[in-house]
Amino acid sequence: MVKSEGPAGDATHTTPGGQGDEDLLTLEELTRRTGLSVRTVRFYTSRGLVPPPIRRGRSGYYSAEHVARIELVLELQSHGFTLSAIERYVAGIPDDATPEDIALARTMLAPWQSDLPVEMDRAQLEQKAGRELSDDDVATLQALGVIRIRGSKYLVATNQLAIGVRLIELGFPREVAVAAAAVYQEHGEQMAKELYDVVNDKLAPLYDDAATSEHYREIMERLKPLSVGGLVTAYEAAVARAARLPRRRGD
């Protein structure tokens, strides 16, 4: 780690994210941390996937944000996304995003995704949908998770758009989509908390320093897609059981 090299008595310099110089990594430390070569780090930087190093005199250093963005790129590559698709996705992450924000974006990547969200304006969204969309239609697509709104633009899951549009054409009510989204949110947060407790209480204590153990980090990376797959399997089984129940009337 690099220490502040300012004059004696000077306060430690901090990065824009508030990170002190003592937490910065040299290029060699970054490559050991991420498993990348120097050439690959510089290639990612040249393509805008990773910010330039933080300059301290003639030397460059790297922060937790650099590590988080590299890990996101590697995650996207593991899902089979092309370089151009990764560039589009990374370009949508705000410059002031914290390492925690970037880690969340990485966590939200579903193992079965075949495409990344594409940013569109309203006209592009309607062209892709093949029809005009009312504000109510857009709200339904948003509740279904097909689109997310970012300012005046829309982040569109293009591989799901046709499904959402067809549901609208079949008269699928927006209030049902909103209610379903609330269920996903509530139970998703509860499951995430319970899984975190399991990992924190039962798995992490098996490692001397889980926060920095590469072995532990790899286990967590390998576990994530299996956890999501297990959740999907459990959901499908539950839906199948619910479909066999007699329909309630008069509720």
C-alpha positions in Angstrom: 0.0 0.0 0.0 1.2 3.5 -0.7 1.7 6.1 2.1 1.3 9.8 1.8 4.5 11.4 0.5 3.5 14.9 1.4 5.7 17.2 3.5 6.0 16.3 7.2 2.9 17.3 9.1 0.6 17.4 6.0 -2.7 15.6 6.2 -3.0 12.4 4.2 -4.3 13.1 0.7 -7.6 11.5 -0.2 -9.2 10.4 -3.5 -12.5 11.9 -4.6 -14.2 9.0 -3.0 -12.7 9.8 0.4 -10.1 7.0 0.3 -6.7 7.8 1.9 -3.4 7.3 0.2 -2.6 4.5 2.6 -5.3 2.4 1.0 -4.1 2.8 -2.6 -2.5 0.1 -4.6 0.5 0.1 -6.9 0.0 -1.4 -10.4 1.9 -4.5 -9.2 -0.4 -4.8 -6.2 -3.5 -4.3 -8.4 -2.4 -7.1 -10.8 -1.9 -9.5 -7.9 -5.2 -8.5 -6.4 -7.2 -9.0 -9.6 -5.2 -11.7 -11.4 -4.8 -9.5 -14.5 -1.6 -8.7 -16.4 -0.2 -5.2 -16.6 -1.0 -5.2 -20.3 -4.7 -6.1 -19.6 -5.1 -3.4 -17.0 -3.7 -0.8 -19.4 -6.0 -2.1 -22.2 -9.1 -1.8 -19.9 -8.0 1.8 -19.1 -7.6 2.6 -22.8 -11.1 1.4 -23.5 -12.6 3.4 -20.6 -13.6 0.3 -18.7 -11.4 1.3 -15.8 -10.5 4.9 -14.8 -7.0 6.2 -15.3 -4.7 5.7 -12.2 -4.6 8.3 -9.5 -1.4 10.3 -10.0 1.0 11.0 -7.1 3.9 12.8 -8.7 5.2 10.6 -11.5 3.6 7.4 -10.1 0.1 6.0 -10.6 -2.0 4.3 -8.0 -5.3 2.4 -7.9 -8.2 2.5 -5.5 -11.0 0.3 -4.4 -13.1 1.8 -7.2 -10.6 0.5 -9.8 -10.7 -3.0 -8.2 -14.6 -3.0 -8.2 -14.7 -1.9 -11.8 -12.2 -4.6 -12.9 -14.2 -7.2 -11.0 -17.4 -6.0 -12.8 -15.7 -6.3 -16.2 -14.5 -9.8 -15.3 -18.0 -10.8 -14.2 -19.5 -9.5 -17.5 -16.9 -11.5 -19.4 -17.8 -14.6 -17.5 -21.4 -14.2 -18.7 -20.2 -14.2 -22.3 -20.8 -10.5 -23.1 -18.8 -8.9 -25.9 -16.4 -6.1 -25.4 -18.8 -3.6 -27.0 -21.6 -4.7 -24.7 -19.4 -4.4 -21.7 -18.4 -0.9 -22.8 -22.0 0.1 -23.1 -22.9 -1.2 -19.7 -19.8 0.3 -17.9 -20.5 3.7 -19.7 -23.9 3.8 -17.8 -22.3 3.6 -14.4 -21.9 7.1 -12.9 -18.4 8.5 -12.5 -19.0 9.1 -8.8 -20.3 5.5 -8.2 -18.8 4.1 -5.0 -17.2 0.6 -4.9 -20.3 -0.5 -3.1 -22.5 0.8 -5.9 -20.4 -1.0 -8.5 -20.4 -4.2 -6.4 -24.2 -4.0 -6.3 -24.4 -3.7 -10.1 -22.2 -6.8 -10.3 -24.4 -8.7 -7.9 -27.5 -7.9 -9.8 -26.2 -9.6 -13.0 -28.3 -12.7 -13.5 -26.4 -15.8 -14.6 -29.0 -16.6 -17.3 -29.0 -13.1 -18.9 -28.3 -13.2 -22.6 -28.1 -9.5 -23.0 -27.4 -6.3 -21.1 -29.9 -3.5 -20.6 -29.8 -1.0 -23.5 -30.4 2.7 -23.0 -33.1 4.2 -25.2 -35.2 7.3 -25.5 -39.0 7.0 -25.8 -39.0 6.9 -29.6 -36.4 4.1 -29.7 -38.3 2.2 -27.0 -41.6 2.3 -29.0 -39.7 1.4 -32.2 -38.2 -1.6 -30.5 -41.6 -2.5 -29.0 -43.3 -2.2 -32.4 -46.1 0.0 -31.1 -46.9 3.2 -29.3 -46.7 2.9 -25.5 -48.9 4.9 -23.2 -47.6 6.2 -19.9 -49.6 3.3 -18.3 -47.9 0.8 -20.6 -44.5 2.2 -19.6 -45.4 2.0 -16.0 -46.5 -1.7 -16.5 -43.2 -2.5 -18.2 -41.3 -0.8 -15.4 -43.2 -2.8 -12.7 -42.5 -6.0 -14.7 -38.8 -5.2 -14.5 -38.5 -5.0 -18.3 -37.4 -1.3 -18.2 -35.8 1.0 -15.7 -36.0 4.8 -15.9 -32.8 6.8 -15.8 -33.6 10.5 -16.1 -35.3 11.0 -19.4 -34.0 7.6 -20.8 -35.0 4.0 -20.4 -32.8 1.0 -19.6 -34.4 -1.8 -21.6 -34.0 -5.5 -21.1 -34.4 -6.1 -24.9 -34.6 -9.9 -24.5 -37.7 -9.4 -22.3 -39.4 -6.5 -24.0 -41.5 -8.6 -26.4 -42.8 -10.6 -23.5 -43.8 -7.5 -21.6 -45.4 -5.9 -24.6 -47.4 -9.1 -25.3 -48.6 -9.2 -21.7 -49.9 -5.6 -22.2 -51.7 -6.6 -25.4 -53.3 -9.5 -23.4 -54.7 -6.9 -21.0 -52.3 -7.7 -18.1 -53.2 -5.1 -15.4 -50.6 -2.7 -14.2 -51.7 -3.1 -10.6 -51.0 -6.8 -10.7 -47.5 -6.1 -12.0 -46.9 -3.5 -9.2 -48.2 -6.0 -6.6 -45.9 -8.7 -8.0 -42.9 -6.4 -8.0 -43.6 -5.5 -4.3 -43.6 -9.3 -3.5 -40.3 -9.7 -5.3 -38.8 -6.7 -3.4 -40.0 -7.7 0.0 -39.1 -11.4 -0.2 -35.9 -10.8 -2.2 -34.6 -8.5 0.6 -35.6 -11.0 3.3 -33.9 -13.9 1.4 -30.8 -11.8 0.9 -30.6 -11.0 4.6 -31.1 -14.7 5.6 -28.5 -15.9 3.1 -26.1 -13.2 4.3 -26.6 -14.5 7.9 -25.9 -18.1 6.8 -22.7 -17.1 5.1 -21.6 -14.7 7.8 -22.4 -17.1 10.7 -21.5 -20.5 9.2 -19.0 -20.0 6.3 -16.9 -16.9 7.1 -15.8 -18.2 10.6 -14.1 -21.1 8.8 -11.5 -18.7 7.3 -8.9 -16.8 9.3 -9.6 -13.6 7.4 -12.6 -13.9 5.2 -12.5 -10.3 4.2 -9.2 -10.7 2.3 -9.0 -14.4 1.7 -8.8 -15.1 -2.1 -9.9 -18.7 -1.4 -13.0 -17.4 0.4 -13.7 -14.9 -2.3 -13.6 -17.5 -5.0 -16.0 -19.7 -3.1 -18.4 -16.8 -2.9 -18.1 -16.2 -6.6 -18.7 -19.8 -7.5 -21.6 -20.0 -5.0 -23.5 -17.0 -6.4 -24.9 -18.5 -9.7 -25.7 -21.7 -7.9 -27.7 -19.7 -5.2 -29.6 -17.9 -7.9 -30.3 -21.2 -9.7 -31.5 -22.8 -6.5 -33.8 -19.8 -6.0 -35.2 -20.1 -9.5 -35.8 -23.8 -9.1 -37.6 -23.3 -5.8 -39.7 -20.6 -7.3 -40.7 -22.7 -10.3 -41.7 -25.6 -8.0 -43.7 -23.3 -5.8 -45.6 -21.8 -8.7 -46.3 -25.2 -10.1 -47.8 -26.3 -6.7 -49.8 -23.0 -6.4 -51.2 -23.6 -9.9 -52.7 -26.9 -8.8 -54.5 -25.4 -5.9 -58.3 -24.8 -6.3 -59.0 -21.2 -7.4 -60.3 -19.1 -4.5 -63.6 -17.2 -5.1 -65.1 -14.3 -3.4 -61.7 -13.0 -2.0 
